[in-house]
Amino acid sequence: MEHVTSVIATVSDRCEYAGVVEHSVYVHPHARGRGVASVLLEALVESTEAAKLWTIQSGIFPENAVGLAVRGRAGFRINGTRERIGRRYGMWRDVILLERRSPRISRPCSRRRG
């Protein structure tokens, strides 16, 4: 679909973050209001859990109420605000950090105790 972009990327190459990915969805204004983002997020959750990924994170501009609501319905929660971390139209912007932790995939232990 040419009016939708969905991107997923690992957050780090470090083994401690092997189960964590970052996700973005961009829906063109002409394609909005049709449930596309909800369908994409549902598919994302299913595919990340199948791949044993335990956390999806996303950053959204505060005024994107629809993006925040869609992610809230998909099980994301707000973790905080990163101040002046994004730049858009030549202006520094705050970004709300959200995450979804899988209730089905256990977080692997990243350290061995010896």
N, C-alpha and C positions, 0 to 999 in steps of 0.2 A: 504494500500500500504506500503510495508516494507521499501521503500526507502525515505519516507517522514514522518517528524514529525511536527505536528502543535500543539502549546501549547497556551492556553489562561488562564490568572490568574488575579484576582483582584489585584489592586495596594496597597490597604489598607483596613483595617476593619472599618475605620472611616466612618461615614455616609456621610461626605462631599465629599467623593470620590466614592460614590456608583455607579456612572455611568461611571467609568473609569476602563479600563482593559489594561493589557500588553499582547502583542502577539509576538510569535516567530514562524518562519517556518524554518525548516532545510530540504533541499533536497539533497539526496545523489548524488555525482558526476555522477553516472550512469543514474540517472533519470532527470538530468538537461537539459534545452533547450527544454522542451516539453510543457511549459505553466502551469505546475502543481502549482507553487507558485501563479500565477495570478488567477487561478481557486479557490485556497484556500482562497486568500485574498478577492475575490468577495463574496464567501460564508460567510466569516467572517463578512464582512460589512453588508450583508443582515441579518445575524443572530443576530448581536449586535444591529442593529436598531430595529429589531423585539422585542428584549428584553429591549428596551428603554435605551440602553447604548449610551452615547453621545461622548465618547472619547476612541480611541484605541491608545496606545503608543507602541513603539518598539525601541530597541537599536541595532545598527548594527556597526560592525567594519568599519572604513573608507574606506578600500580597497575593500569592497564588493559592487562594482559598480552595479552589477546585482540586488542585494537586494535593494539597494537604488532606482534604476530605477523602479523596479516592484512596490515598495511602492509609488513612485511618481505618477505612472499611476493610482494607487488605491486611490489617493487623500490625501496621507500623505504629510506632509511638515516637513522640518528640523527645529528643535527647538534650537539645539545647540550641543555642544560637551562636554561630561563628560570626563574629563582628568584622565587617569590612573585608571579607575573604574573597568575594566574587566581584568582578568588574563587568559592568554592562552599560553600553552606551556612554562610555567614558566616565562613569561614576562608580565608586566603590560601593558595594552592596553587602548587607548582612545576608546570611544564608541559614535557614533552619535545618538542623541535622536530624534526620529521622532514621530509625532502624526497625527491622523486623527480625525477631529471634524465633527460630523454628521451635515449636513445642514438641516436634517429633525427632529432631536431630540433636543429639547430645554434643555439647562442646567438648572437643578433645582436650585432654590435659597436655599443655604445651611444655611442661617441665617435668623432669624426672627427679624424684627425691632419692638421695642416696645415702 
